[in-house]
Structures are given as C-alpha cells and as structure tokens.
C-alpha cells in the first residue's frame, strides 16, 4: 500500500492533485476531478460530501486505508489531509487499480 502513497506524492509533484475537502469538492463540481479519495479517519460529513459529489458527477470515489496523517505526510503537508482529488485520468487509473 506504500505504493499508493508514493503515487499520490508523484501526482502532487506533477501538479495533478488537489488536496483538502474544499478544493476537492470544487474540482469535482468543475468536472476536473478524475477520481476522489478520502482518508480512513475522515469525518462522516467529509465522506458524505465527497462521495455524494462523485456519485452525482460520475467520478470514481474510494476510501483509502490510510489515516489523515499518513495521507498528509505523503502529500507533503505538515498536518493531516482528509481528502484529495486527482485531476489526471492516467494517475487516477493507476491509483484505483493499485487499491
């Protein structure tokens, strides 16, 4: 599963990742998100917000087996990150297949 976290880091470096619930929700609404993810310990409100947006816009969604702290660390954030959206189809497919 460390491979998935390294894919998220690679995605961030390529500029194809949006971190945080607000930005991920905006990317989903704008049609830019190719896939969205939430951390395993994300709040119920965050999970509902991201998953409902994905369902409505037909964007693949997955709950990750990582905590907010683990996801945040992989994305180079000092704190935790509850959700993220990938804006590149190839990166999204790569992460979803690995999960």
N, C-alpha and C positions, 0 to 999 in steps of 0.2 A: 504493500500500500504506500510505501515511501515513494514509489514511482509516481503515484498520482500527485503527491505534494510537489515533487520536482517538476511535473508537467504544469502545475499551477504557477510555480516560480518562473518557468520558461515563458509561459503565456504572459505573465506580468511584464517581464523584460521586453517582450515583443510588442507590448502596448495593446494587447488583445484581451485584457481582463479589466473588469470593473469591480472594485471592492466596496463592500458596505451595502446595507439594505436599501438606503435611499437611491444610490447610484444604480444598483442592480435593478430596482423597480423601474427607474427611468429608462434604462436600456431595454428592458422587456417591453414597456409601453411604446417606445420609439421603434420597435422592431429590429433593434441592433443586436440583441442577445440571441445567440445560437444555442445556448444551454445555460441553466442557472443551478446553483448549488447552495445548500445551507449546511452549517456545522451541526454535529450531532447534539450539541447542547444549546442550540439557538432557541429563543423563546417561541412559544406556540404562536404568538402574533406574527413573528417574523416568518416562520414556516408557512403559515396560512397566507400571508401577504405575497410571498414569492411563489408558492405553489399555485395559488389561485390565478395570479397573473400569467404564469406559464401555461396553465390549463386553458385559459381564455384565449391566449395568443398562439397556442400550439407550439410552445417552446419546450424542449426536453428539460425535465427537472429531476434532480437526485439529492437525497440527503446523504451527506458524507459521513464516513465512520471516524471523523476527526473532530476534536473539540475546537472551540473558537480560538483558543490559544495556539493550538497546533497549526490551524489554517492561517492565522495572522502571522505566525513566525515564518511559514513557507512563503507568504506574500511580502515579507519584509516590513511588516507593521509592528510597532512596539507593543500595541495592545492586541486584543482579540478581534477577529473578524467573523461575524455571524453568517454572512452570505456573500456570494460573488457571482458574477455573470461573465461568461466567455463570449466574445464578440467575433470570433473566427470559427467557421464551420469545421475546419480540419482539427484545430485544437479541441473543440468540443467533442468531436467524434472520438479522438484519441483518449480523452479523459473518460468518456462514457463507456468505451469498450474496456478500458482497464479496470473500471469499477466492477 
